[in-house]
Structures are given as structure tokens and as C-alpha cells.
């Protein structure tokens, strides 16, 4: 067993050389060092394979993102990424609540078409407050109703 010089955890000895690092730390450093090169290669690949890439994305939308499971997992992933904390609630409960709301909780207008649902939250502690229309969320109209 070897010890990683970055995270100080023991890792099994392998035939590949990771320069005294565990695989996780090596990969993290490698990806950071080669980010620009990888981005350049990815853009070039997408440019060269635009038809197959568009077809893949379309099929992925049909198979996953547009399904209920896909929508739910995307919702939960973005909520975690944004740091939304639901004090005493789970992400599943907040998702169910989000689906139930059809009207803005401030102005009462129906949330369809151009009036998109927004999850209003505190940017300091990440506490979810309520579901608003895009207009109320961007103009902080909810403050008038407190």
C-alpha cells in the first residue's frame, strides 16, 4: 500500500504510475492541468460530428430528460448545486411541492407558458422560501408581501 501525498490516504499499488498520488487526486490534478486542451478537443469533436451529436442529444432528451424520472433527478441535482437547503424537508418533498404549485405564491398568476416557475431562496443560507413566477422572483416583488 502507498500513501497519497495530497490526501494522505492509503491506496493500492498498481502498475500505472500516479506520481505518489491516489487515482482520484491524480485525475483531479490531470483534469485541472489539461482543461483548456480538453475543451478545445471537445469543441472540435462537436464541430466535426455536429449531426450525430445533435441526434444523440435529441435521443437523450426523449429517453431521459423529458421523462418524469429525468426531470426529478435534474431538479434535485440543480437544487443541490445551487445550495438549496430545505430545513426539515427532503429534496423529494420539495420537488413534490414544486410540482403541486400552479400559481405564483405572491401575485397569484398562473405559472404557464412565459411565466416560468422559479424557486425563490435566500442566497446567504440557501433556505428555500416559495415558488414564484419569474417576474416576482427577478424584481423581488415578494418583499412587498411580507
ChimeraX attribute file (.defattr): number of C-alpha atoms within 10 A of each C-alpha:
attribute: neighborCount
match mode: 1-to-1
recipient: residues
	/A:1	9
	/A:2	14
	/A:3	15
	/A:4	19
	/A:5	13
	/A:6	11
	/A:7	11
	/A:8	11
	/A:9	12
	/A:10	13
	/A:11	15
	/A:12	9
	/A:13	13
	/A:14	11
	/A:15	5
	/A:16	7
	/A:17	11
	/A:18	15
	/A:19	10
	/A:20	15
	/A:21	21
	/A:22	23
	/A:23	17
	/A:24	13
	/A:25	16
	/A:26	17
	/A:27	13
	/A:28	10
	/A:29	13
	/A:30	11
	/A:31	13
	/A:32	11
	/A:33	11
	/A:34	10
	/A:35	12
	/A:36	11
	/A:37	10
	/A:38	13
	/A:39	11
	/A:40	10
	/A:41	12
	/A:42	12
	/A:43	11
	/A:44	12
	/A:45	12
	/A:46	13
	/A:47	11
	/A:48	11
	/A:49	11
	/A:50	12
	/A:51	10
	/A:52	11
	/A:53	14
	/A:54	12
	/A:55	11
	/A:56	12
	/A:57	12
	/A:58	12
	/A:59	12
	/A:60	12
	/A:61	13
	/A:62	12
	/A:63	11
	/A:64	13
	/A:65	17
	/A:66	12
	/A:67	11
	/A:68	10
	/A:69	11
	/A:70	15
	/A:71	14
	/A:72	17
	/A:73	16
	/A:74	13
	/A:75	17
	/A:76	18
	/A:77	13
	/A:78	11
	/A:79	19
	/A:80	13
	/A:81	9
	/A:82	12
	/A:83	17
	/A:84	21
	/A:85	19
	/A:86	16
	/A:87	9
	/A:88	6
	/A:89	9
	/A:90	11
	/A:91	18
	/A:92	13
	/A:93	12
	/A:94	19
	/A:95	16
	/A:96	11
	/A:97	12
	/A:98	17
	/A:99	12
	/A:100	9
	/A:101	15
	/A:102	16
	/A:103	17
	/A:104	22
	/A:105	15
	/A:106	18
	/A:107	14
	/A:108	11
	/A:109	13
	/A:110	15
	/A:111	18
	/A:112	11
	/A:113	7
	/A:114	9
	/A:115	16
	/A:116	15
	/A:117	22
	/A:118	18
	/A:119	17
	/A:120	21
	/A:121	19
	/A:122	12
	/A:123	11
	/A:124	7
	/A:125	10
	/A:126	17
	/A:127	15
	/A:128	18
	/A:129	13
	/A:130	18
	/A:131	24
	/A:132	29
	/A:133	25
	/A:134	18
	/A:135	16
	/A:136	19
	/A:137	20
	/A:138	12
	/A:139	9
	/A:140	12
	/A:141	14
	/A:142	16
	/A:143	10
	/A:144	7
	/A:145	7
	/A:146	6
